[in-house]
């Protein structure tokens, strides 16, 4: 299973999320109303044109959306509720290809009563070449020091260098949420 922890806490919605596990989604940062996740595009995630299947990009953005909508540690009384998508729109701007690393940055824009509005930017970057003599990167190894939030359109900083992670904006996802009773 992909690393799904932030400082040792597992988000409750990921416990039985087999789709996110299959996709290899890794949590990079998590805060109230914010989530940053990443994954690497594999061959079985491509369409007949050799680029990322739109459904894979959508599912990836949807996971970031769900993580941003639902608290890691619900307050007493909140654990009887879940927040789900009431509707979403996605705009595909550029293709992504096998081996590229996708990063989704989800931020809450507004929340009133049981309704919320979230924007998720999805970026694609070629994997960084290995640094000679450096230990290989272990997915999830840097999650404890990852930034808790980013500005819209800004990628989280690379924890090793402090520089913004490389990547091109490939999709914009807007989600409308609704908090409902868990049954």
Buried (B, 14 or more C-beta within 10 A) or exposed (E): EBBBBBEEEEBBBBEEBEEBEBBBBBBBBBBEBBBBBBBBBBEEBBEEEEBBBEEBBBBBBBBBBBBBBBBBEEEEEEEEBBBBBBEBEBEBEEBBEBEBBBBBBBBBEEBEEEEBBBBBBBBBBEEEEEEEEEEEEEEBEBBEEBBEBBEEEBBBBBBEEEEEBBBEBBBBBBBBBBBEEEE
